[in-house]
Amino acid sequence: MPNIHLENLIEAVLFAASEPLSAKRLTDIAQQPEEAVLAALDGLAKRLTGGIRLSHTSGTYRLVTAPDAAGIVQNFIDDTSRQDLTRPALETLAIIAYRGPVTKSQIEQIRGVASEAMIRNLQSRGLIGDAGRSPEPGRPQRYAVSHSFLQHFGLTSTDDLPPLPEKDAHEN
């Protein structure tokens, strides 16, 4: 385990996670006894009393926005979703359109950077949606473009997308 306090390690993992994690999963990740992980989760819940809180539901844990901050956070999300799509969002959307259905990790492997925010942004705009679970281990969520995407871009299906340029033989 890295030289970091267990409570801080769990906080970092929950911050990076795209879905709630069980205590068992956190125990496996931290490579610590379950009792230590549960104590760290308890400490984290007591420490996070401001804008971010630790939510515990159905045996899973997740970092969430505090209820009293929800209004301003929603305003921020609404304002952000009204803006034009950024280059990273368009890049993510293109990957999903051409390769979909794809998992978040497949998108991140192609882009080389974390894509959780881009996926959330595209979902909130209704341009992509859930496409079931992947059969790979852990059964991660898959994403595909939505009917709204097709309508927005004047397509009847992803078969109508222009072909990707041929990769130059000299490129890797």
C-alpha positions in Angstrom: 0.0 0.0 0.0 1.3 3.5 -0.8 2.5 5.6 2.2 -0.9 7.3 2.6 -3.3 7.2 5.5 -6.0 4.5 4.9 -8.8 7.0 5.3 -7.3 9.3 2.6 -6.6 6.4 0.3 -10.3 5.3 0.5 -11.4 8.9 -0.1 -9.2 9.1 -3.2 -10.6 5.7 -4.5 -14.2 6.8 -3.9 -13.5 10.1 -5.6 -12.2 8.3 -8.7 -14.8 5.6 -8.8 -17.6 5.9 -11.3 -20.0 3.8 -9.2 -20.5 3.0 -5.5 -18.1 0.5 -4.0 -18.7 -2.2 -1.4 -16.6 -2.5 1.7 -15.3 -5.8 0.4 -14.1 -4.1 -2.8 -12.5 -1.3 -0.9 -10.8 -4.0 1.3 -9.4 -5.7 -1.8 -8.2 -2.4 -3.3 -6.6 -1.2 0.0 -5.2 -4.7 0.8 -6.2 -4.1 4.4 -8.4 -6.0 6.9 -12.1 -5.2 6.6 -12.2 -3.9 10.1 -9.6 -1.3 9.3 -11.5 -0.3 6.1 -14.8 0.0 8.0 -13.1 2.1 10.7 -11.6 4.3 7.9 -15.0 4.7 6.3 -16.5 5.7 9.6 -13.7 8.3 10.1 -14.3 9.6 6.6 -18.0 10.0 7.2 -17.4 11.9 10.3 -14.8 14.2 8.6 -16.8 14.9 5.5 -19.5 17.3 6.8 -19.2 20.1 4.3 -20.0 20.2 0.6 -19.0 16.5 0.0 -20.5 13.7 2.1 -20.0 9.9 2.3 -23.1 8.1 1.3 -23.7 4.5 2.5 -26.6 2.7 0.7 -27.3 -1.0 0.2 -23.8 -2.0 1.4 -22.0 0.4 -0.9 -20.2 3.7 -0.4 -19.9 6.7 -2.6 -18.9 10.4 -2.3 -21.9 12.7 -2.9 -22.8 16.3 -2.9 -24.2 17.6 0.4 -28.0 18.2 0.1 -27.6 21.9 1.0 -25.2 22.4 -1.9 -27.4 20.6 -4.4 -29.1 23.7 -5.8 -25.9 25.5 -6.7 -24.3 22.3 -8.1 -27.4 21.7 -10.3 -27.1 25.3 -11.5 -23.4 24.6 -12.4 -24.3 21.4 -14.2 -27.2 23.0 -16.1 -24.9 25.9 -17.1 -22.2 23.5 -18.2 -24.6 21.4 -20.2 -25.8 24.5 -22.1 -22.3 25.2 -23.4 -21.0 23.9 -26.7 -19.3 20.5 -26.6 -15.6 20.8 -25.8 -12.9 19.1 -27.9 -12.6 16.3 -25.2 -16.3 15.8 -25.2 -16.4 15.6 -29.0 -13.5 13.2 -28.9 -15.3 11.0 -26.4 -18.6 11.2 -28.4 -16.7 10.1 -31.6 -15.2 7.1 -29.8 -18.6 6.0 -28.6 -20.2 6.7 -32.0 -17.6 4.7 -34.0 -16.7 2.0 -31.5 -19.9 1.7 -29.4 -21.1 0.1 -27.3 -17.9 0.7 -25.3 -17.0 0.7 -21.6 -15.5 3.7 -19.8 -12.1 1.9 -19.6 -12.1 1.3 -23.3 -12.8 5.0 -23.9 -10.0 5.9 -21.5 -7.6 3.5 -23.1 -8.2 5.1 -26.5 -8.1 8.7 -25.2 -5.3 8.1 -22.7 -7.1 10.2 -20.0 -9.9 9.8 -17.5 -13.3 10.2 -19.2 -15.8 10.0 -16.4 -16.7 13.8 -16.6 -17.0 13.6 -20.4 -19.3 10.6 -20.1 -21.5 12.3 -17.5 -21.6 15.4 -19.7 -22.7 13.5 -22.8 -25.3 11.5 -20.8 -26.7 14.7 -19.2 -27.1 16.1 -22.8 -28.9 12.9 -23.9 -26.3 12.2 -26.6 -25.3 8.8 -25.1 -27.0 6.2 -23.0 -26.4 3.0 -21.2 -26.0 0.0 -23.5 -26.1 -2.8 -21.0 -23.2 -4.5 -19.2 -20.0 -5.9 -20.8 -19.4 -9.6 -20.5 -15.8 -8.9 -19.4 -14.9 -9.3 -15.7 -16.6 -6.9 -13.4 -19.4 -6.5 -16.0 -18.7 -2.7 -16.5 -21.4 -0.5 -18.0 -21.3 0.0 -21.8 -22.2 3.2 -23.6 -23.7 3.9 -27.0 -25.0 6.9 -28.8 -28.7 7.7 -28.4 -31.5 8.5 -30.7 -31.0 12.1 -29.7 -27.5 11.9 -31.0 -28.7 10.5 -34.3 -31.4 13.2 -34.6 -29.0 16.0 -33.6 -26.5 15.0 -36.3 -29.2 14.1 -38.9 -28.4 10.4 -39.0 -30.7 7.4 -39.1 -28.1 5.1 -37.7 -24.4 5.0 -36.9 -24.0 3.3 -40.3 -24.5 6.8 -41.7 -21.4 8.1 -40.0 -18.7 9.2 -42.4 -15.9 6.6 -42.7 -12.8 7.1 -40.5 -9.7 8.1 -42.4 -7.3 5.3 -43.3 -4.4 5.1 -40.9 -1.1 5.9 -42.6 1.2 2.9 -42.8 3.9 4.9 -41.1 1.8 5.7 -38.1 1.7 3.5 -35.0 
